[in-house]
Structures are given as C-alpha cells and as structure tokens.
C-alpha cells in the first residue's frame, strides 16, 4: 500500500519538476528572443517619447553661453 503511494508521489513529483524546467526553458528563450526584446523596446521608447517633450520644454534654456571659455588659458610653466 505504502509502495503504491510512494510510486504515485514519485510520478507526480517528476511531472512537476519537468514542467518547471520546461516552463523555465521556454520562458528564458522567449525573453531572449528578438521579437520580445523589440516589443519591450518599443513600449519603453513610447513611454519615453510621451514624457520627453514635457521635460525638454521645462529644462532647456532659450539661450546658452559659449561652450569653451574665451579667456586666455595660462601656459604650462617651464621647469
């Protein structure tokens, strides 16, 4: 009687482990697929494009100064 219960539990456990391993394998392959990565990239870029105009309007100044100072830079002293 106990032998039959243990055999049934072994079979059920084996099926569960194989299901978990198979699910993990297919999930990993799906996450690494170019289609999934492209889908996620498009969603992220869509969100960023929606937020970007609002941020750019508030933070960019109308006019900026020169990128490099025009003052004379002192030379390196000779030793």
N, CA, C and O atoms as a GROMACS GRO file, in nm:
protein
  316
    1UNK      N    1   0.082  -0.119   0.000
    1UNK     CA    2   0.000   0.000   0.000
    1UNK      C    3   0.087   0.126   0.000
    1UNK      O    4   0.067   0.216  -0.081
    2UNK      N    5   0.184   0.132   0.093
    2UNK     CA    6   0.272   0.247   0.100
    2UNK      C    7   0.356   0.257  -0.026
    2UNK      O    8   0.388   0.367  -0.072
    3UNK      N    9   0.393   0.144  -0.082
    3UNK     CA   10   0.473   0.142  -0.205
    3UNK      C   11   0.397   0.209  -0.319
    3UNK      O   12   0.458   0.283  -0.396
    4UNK      N   13   0.268   0.186  -0.332
    4UNK     CA   14   0.189   0.248  -0.437
    4UNK      C   15   0.179   0.399  -0.418
    4UNK      O   16   0.184   0.475  -0.515
    5UNK      N   17   0.164   0.443  -0.293
    5UNK     CA   18   0.157   0.586  -0.264
    5UNK      C   19   0.289   0.654  -0.299
    5UNK      O   20   0.290   0.761  -0.359
    6UNK      N   21   0.400   0.590  -0.261
    6UNK     CA   22   0.531   0.647  -0.291
    6UNK      C   23   0.557   0.651  -0.441
    6UNK      O   24   0.615   0.747  -0.491
    7UNK      N   25   0.516   0.548  -0.514
    7UNK     CA   26   0.532   0.547  -0.659
    7UNK      C   27   0.449   0.658  -0.723
    7UNK      O   28   0.495   0.724  -0.816
    8UNK      N   29   0.328   0.680  -0.674
    8UNK     CA   30   0.243   0.786  -0.728
    8UNK      C   31   0.305   0.923  -0.699
    8UNK      O   32   0.306   1.009  -0.786
    9UNK      N   33   0.356   0.943  -0.578
    9UNK     CA   34   0.422   1.070  -0.544
    9UNK      C   35   0.546   1.093  -0.629
    9UNK      O   36   0.574   1.206  -0.669
   10UNK      N   37   0.620   0.988  -0.657
   10UNK     CA   38   0.738   1.000  -0.742
   10UNK      C   39   0.700   1.043  -0.882
   10UNK      O   40   0.766   1.128  -0.942
   11UNK      N   41   0.595   0.985  -0.935
   11UNK     CA   42   0.549   1.021  -1.070
   11UNK      C   43   0.500   1.166  -1.072
   11UNK      O   44   0.533   1.241  -1.164
   12UNK      N   45   0.421   1.205  -0.972
   12UNK     CA   46   0.370   1.342  -0.966
   12UNK      C   47   0.485   1.441  -0.951
   12UNK      O   48   0.485   1.545  -1.017
   13UNK      N   49   0.581   1.410  -0.866
   13UNK     CA   50   0.696   1.498  -0.846
   13UNK      C   51   0.777   1.510  -0.974
   13UNK      O   52   0.822   1.620  -1.009
   14UNK      N   53   0.797   1.401  -1.044
   14UNK     CA   54   0.871   1.404  -1.170
   14UNK      C   55   0.800   1.491  -1.273
   14UNK      O   56   0.863   1.569  -1.343
   15UNK      N   57   0.669   1.478  -1.281
   15UNK     CA   58   0.592   1.560  -1.376
   15UNK      C   59   0.602   1.707  -1.340
   15UNK      O   60   0.618   1.792  -1.428
   16UNK      N   61   0.594   1.740  -1.211
   16UNK     CA   62   0.605   1.880  -1.168
   16UNK      C   63   0.744   1.937  -1.198
   16UNK      O   64   0.755   2.050  -1.245
   17UNK      N   65   0.848   1.861  -1.170
   17UNK     CA   66   0.984   1.908  -1.195
   17UNK      C   67   1.006   1.930  -1.344
   17UNK      O   68   1.065   2.030  -1.384
   18UNK      N   69   0.960   1.836  -1.426
   18UNK     CA   70   0.975   1.853  -1.571
   18UNK      C   71   0.896   1.973  -1.621
   18UNK      O   72   0.941   2.044  -1.711
   19UNK      N   73   0.780   1.997  -1.564
   19UNK     CA   74   0.701   2.114  -1.601
   19UNK      C   75   0.770   2.244  -1.564
   19UNK      O   76   0.770   2.340  -1.642
   20UNK      N   77   0.829   2.247  -1.446
   20UNK     CA   78   0.900   2.367  -1.403
   20UNK      C   79   1.023   2.391  -1.491
   20UNK      O   80   1.047   2.504  -1.534
   21UNK      N   81   1.100   2.287  -1.517
   21UNK     CA   82   1.217   2.301  -1.603
   21UNK      C   83   1.178   2.341  -1.745
   21UNK      O   84   1.242   2.428  -1.805
   22UNK      N   85   1.076   2.279  -1.799
   22UNK     CA   86   1.030   2.314  -1.934
   22UNK      C   87   0.977   2.456  -1.941
   22UNK      O   88   1.006   2.528  -2.036
   23UNK      N   89   0.900   2.496  -1.840
   23UNK     CA   90   0.849   2.633  -1.836
   23UNK      C   91   0.962   2.734  -1.826
   23UNK      O   92   0.959   2.839  -1.891
   24UNK      N   93   1.061   2.704  -1.745
   24UNK     CA   94   1.177   2.794  -1.733
   24UNK      C   95   1.255   2.802  -1.862
   24UNK      O   96   1.301   2.910  -1.900
   25UNK      N   97   1.271   2.691  -1.930
   25UNK     CA   98   1.343   2.689  -2.058
   25UNK      C   99   1.270   2.773  -2.163
   25UNK      O  100   1.333   2.854  -2.231
   26UNK      N  101   1.140   2.754  -2.176
   26UNK     CA  102   1.065   2.829  -2.276
   26UNK      C  103   1.055   2.978  -2.239
   26UNK      O  104   1.056   3.063  -2.327
   27UNK      N  105   1.045   3.008  -2.110
   27UNK     CA  106   1.042   3.147  -2.067
   27UNK      C  107   1.175   3.215  -2.098
   27UNK      O  108   1.177   3.328  -2.147
   28UNK      N  109   1.286   3.148  -2.069
   28UNK     CA  110   1.418   3.203  -2.099
   28UNK      C  111   1.433   3.228  -2.248
   28UNK      O  112   1.480   3.335  -2.289
   29UNK      N  113   1.394   3.132  -2.330
   29UNK     CA  114   1.405   3.150  -2.475
   29UNK      C  115   1.315   3.262  -2.524
   29UNK      O  116   1.352   3.335  -2.616
   30UNK      N  117   1.197   3.279  -2.466
   30UNK     CA  118   1.107   3.386  -2.506
   30UNK      C  119   1.164   3.522  -2.468
   30UNK      O  120   1.157   3.616  -2.546
   31UNK      N  121   1.222   3.531  -2.349
   31UNK     CA  122   1.280   3.658  -2.306
   31UNK      C  123   1.403   3.696  -2.386
   31UNK      O  124   1.432   3.815  -2.401
   32UNK      N  125   1.476   3.599  -2.437
   32UNK     CA  126   1.595   3.626  -2.517
   32UNK      C  127   1.565   3.642  -2.666
   32UNK      O  128   1.655   3.673  -2.744
   33UNK      N  129   1.442   3.622  -2.706
   33UNK     CA  130   1.407   3.630  -2.849
   33UNK      C  131   1.408   3.775  -2.896
   33UNK      O  132   1.371   3.864  -2.819
   34UNK      N  133   1.448   3.800  -3.019
   34UNK     CA  134   1.449   3.936  -3.072
   34UNK      C  135   1.309   3.998  -3.078
   34UNK      O  136   1.295   4.120  -3.062
   35UNK      N  137   1.207   3.918  -3.099
   35UNK     CA  138   1.071   3.971  -3.105
   35UNK      C  139   1.030   4.030  -2.970
   35UNK      O  140   0.972   4.138  -2.964
   36UNK      N  141   1.060   3.960  -2.862
   36UNK     CA  142   1.024   4.009  -2.728
   36UNK      C  143   1.104   4.135  -2.695
   36UNK      O  144   1.049   4.231  -2.641
   37UNK      N  145   1.234   4.134  -2.727
   37UNK     CA  146   1.316   4.250  -2.698
   37UNK      C  147   1.269   4.372  -2.777
   37UNK      O  148   1.268   4.483  -2.725
   38UNK      N  149   1.230   4.352  -2.902
   38UNK     CA  150   1.179   4.461  -2.983
   38UNK      C  151   1.047   4.514  -2.927
   38UNK      O  152   1.023   4.635  -2.926
   39UNK      N  153   0.963   4.424  -2.879
   39UNK     CA  154   0.835   4.463  -2.821
   39UNK      C  155   0.856   4.548  -2.696
   39UNK      O  156   0.791   4.652  -2.681
   40UNK      N  157   0.945   4.507  -2.608
   40UNK     CA  158   0.974   4.581  -2.486
   40UNK      C  159   1.039   4.715  -2.520
   40UNK      O  160   1.006   4.817  -2.459
   41UNK      N  161   1.131   4.715  -2.616
   41UNK     CA  162   1.198   4.839  -2.656
   41UNK      C  163   1.097   4.940  -2.710
   41UNK      O  164   1.106   5.059  -2.679
   42UNK      N  165   1.002   4.894  -2.790
   42UNK     CA  166   0.900   4.983  -2.844
   42UNK      C  167   0.812   5.040  -2.733
   42UNK      O  168   0.775   5.157  -2.738
   43UNK      N  169   0.778   4.958  -2.633
   43UNK     CA  170   0.696   5.007  -2.522
   43UNK      C  171   0.772   5.112  -2.441
   43UNK      O  172   0.716   5.215  -2.404
   44UNK      N  173   0.899   5.086  -2.414
   44UNK     CA  174   0.979   5.180  -2.335
   44UNK      C  175   0.997   5.310  -2.411
   44UNK      O  176   0.981   5.418  -2.355
   45UNK      N  177   1.032   5.300  -2.540
   45UNK     CA  178   1.052   5.422  -2.619
   45UNK      C  179   0.922   5.501  -2.634
   45UNK      O  180   0.925   5.624  -2.638
   46UNK      N  181   0.810   5.432  -2.642
   46UNK     CA  182   0.682   5.501  -2.649
   46UNK      C  183   0.655   5.580  -2.523
   46UNK      O  184   0.605   5.693  -2.529
   47UNK      N  185   0.687   5.523  -2.407
   47UNK     CA  186   0.670   5.594  -2.281
   47UNK      C  187   0.765   5.712  -2.271
   47UNK      O  188   0.726   5.821  -2.227
   48UNK      N  189   0.890   5.692  -2.312
   48UNK     CA  190   0.988   5.800  -2.304
   48UNK      C  191   0.952   5.914  -2.398
   48UNK      O  192   0.964   6.031  -2.362
   49UNK      N  193   0.907   5.880  -2.518
   49UNK     CA  194   0.868   5.985  -2.614
   49UNK      C  195   0.749   6.064  -2.561
   49UNK      O  196   0.737   6.184  -2.588
   50UNK      N  197   0.661   5.998  -2.489
   50UNK     CA  198   0.547   6.068  -2.431
   50UNK      C  199   0.588   6.164  -2.321
   50UNK      O  200   0.526   6.269  -2.304
   51UNK      N  201   0.691   6.130  -2.245
   51UNK     CA  202   0.736   6.214  -2.134
   51UNK      C  203   0.839   6.317  -2.178
   51UNK      O  204   0.849   6.424  -2.117
   52UNK      N  205   0.914   6.288  -2.282
   52UNK     CA  206   1.026   6.372  -2.321
   52UNK      C  207   0.988   6.514  -2.361
   52UNK      O  208   1.055   6.607  -2.318
   53UNK      N  209   0.885   6.537  -2.440
   53UNK     CA  210   0.854   6.677  -2.476
   53UNK      C  211   0.824   6.763  -2.353
   53UNK      O  212   0.864   6.880  -2.350
   54UNK      N  213   0.757   6.712  -2.256
   54UNK     CA  214   0.726   6.789  -2.135
   54UNK      C  215   0.852   6.824  -2.057
   54UNK      O  216   0.863   6.934  -2.004
   55UNK      N  217   0.944   6.733  -2.051
   55UNK     CA  218   1.068   6.756  -1.977
   55UNK      C  219   1.156   6.854  -2.053
   55UNK      O  220   1.215   6.944  -1.993
   56UNK      N  221   1.166   6.838  -2.183
   56UNK     CA  222   1.252   6.923  -2.263
   56UNK      C  223   1.205   7.068  -2.261
   56UNK      O  224   1.288   7.159  -2.257
   57UNK      N  225   1.075   7.093  -2.262
   57UNK     CA  226   1.023   7.229  -2.262
   57UNK      C  227   1.058   7.302  -2.133
   57UNK      O  228   1.085   7.422  -2.135
   58UNK      N  229   1.058   7.231  -2.022
   58UNK     CA  230   1.079   7.294  -1.893
   58UNK      C  231   1.227   7.314  -1.859
   58UNK      O  232   1.260   7.407  -1.786
   59UNK      N  233   1.315   7.230  -1.910
   59UNK     CA  234   1.452   7.232  -1.861
   59UNK      C  235   1.552   7.300  -1.956
   59UNK      O  236   1.658   7.341  -1.910
   60UNK      N  237   1.522   7.314  -2.083
   60UNK     CA  238   1.618   7.374  -2.174
   60UNK      C  239   1.604   7.526  -2.175
   60UNK      O  240   1.494   7.578  -2.186
   61UNK      N  241   1.716   7.597  -2.163
   61UNK     CA  242   1.710   7.743  -2.168
   61UNK      C  243   1.693   7.792  -2.312
   61UNK      O  244   1.719   7.718  -2.407
   62UNK      N  245   1.649   7.918  -2.326
   62UNK     CA  246   1.634   7.976  -2.459
   62UNK      C  247   1.769   8.006  -2.522
   62UNK      O  248   1.785   7.993  -2.643
   63UNK      N  249   1.866   8.047  -2.440
   63UNK     CA  250   1.997   8.083  -2.493
   63UNK      C  251   2.103   8.033  -2.397
   63UNK      O  252   2.084   8.035  -2.275
   64UNK      N  253   2.214   7.989  -2.452
   64UNK     CA  254   2.323   7.940  -2.370
   64UNK      C  255   2.449   8.019  -2.401
   64UNK      O  256   2.456   8.088  -2.503
   65UNK      N  257   2.546   8.009  -2.315
   65UNK     CA  258   2.674   8.076  -2.335
   65UNK      C  259   2.765   7.993  -2.424
   65UNK      O  260   2.725   7.888  -2.474
   66UNK      N  261   2.888   8.041  -2.443
   66UNK     CA  262   2.982   7.965  -2.526
   66UNK      C  263   3.020   7.834  -2.459
   66UNK      O  264   3.022   7.824  -2.336
   67UNK      N  265   3.051   7.736  -2.541
   67UNK     CA  266   3.083   7.605  -2.485
   67UNK      C  267   3.224   7.600  -2.427
   67UNK      O  268   3.249   7.524  -2.334
   68UNK      N  269   3.316   7.682  -2.481
   68UNK     CA  270   3.452   7.687  -2.431
   68UNK      C  271   3.480   7.831  -2.388
   68UNK      O  272   3.448   7.923  -2.463
   69UNK      N  273   3.537   7.852  -2.271
   69UNK     CA  274   3.566   7.990  -2.230
   69UNK      C  275   3.663   8.056  -2.328
   69UNK      O  276   3.756   7.993  -2.377
   70UNK      N  277   3.641   8.183  -2.354
   70UNK     CA  278   3.726   8.256  -2.449
   70UNK      C  279   3.841   8.327  -2.381
   70UNK      O  280   3.923   8.389  -2.449
   71UNK      N  281   3.851   8.320  -2.248
   71UNK     CA  282   3.962   8.381  -2.176
   71UNK      C  283   4.091   8.308  -2.210
   71UNK      O  284   4.090   8.190  -2.244
   72UNK      N  285   4.202   8.381  -2.202
   72UNK     CA  286   4.331   8.320  -2.230
   72UNK      C  287   4.365   8.221  -2.119
   72UNK      O  288   4.358   8.252  -2.000
   73UNK      N  289   4.402   8.102  -2.161
   73UNK     CA  290   4.438   7.996  -2.064
   73UNK      C  291   4.588   8.009  -2.038
   73UNK      O  292   4.666   8.011  -2.133
   74UNK      N  293   4.630   8.018  -1.910
   74UNK     CA  294   4.773   8.031  -1.881
   74UNK      C  295   4.849   7.907  -1.927
   74UNK      O  296   4.800   7.794  -1.919
   75UNK      N  297   4.970   7.930  -1.974
   75UNK     CA  298   5.054   7.821  -2.023
   75UNK      C  299   5.113   7.738  -1.911
   75UNK      O  300   5.102   7.772  -1.793
   76UNK      N  301   5.175   7.630  -1.950
   76UNK     CA  302   5.240   7.543  -1.853
   76UNK      C  303   5.376   7.602  -1.821
   76UNK      O  304   5.452   7.633  -1.913
   77UNK      N  305   5.410   7.618  -1.693
   77UNK     CA  306   5.540   7.675  -1.658
   77UNK      C  307   5.653   7.581  -1.699
   77UNK      O  308   5.640   7.459  -1.688
   78UNK      N  309   5.763   7.638  -1.745
   78UNK     CA  310   5.881   7.560  -1.783
   78UNK      C  311   5.962   7.529  -1.660
   78UNK      O  312   5.976   7.613  -1.571
   79UNK      N  313   6.016   7.411  -1.654
   79UNK     CA  314   6.099   7.371  -1.539
   79UNK      C  315   6.245   7.382  -1.572
   79UNK      O  316   6.329   7.352  -1.487
   0.00000   0.00000   0.00000
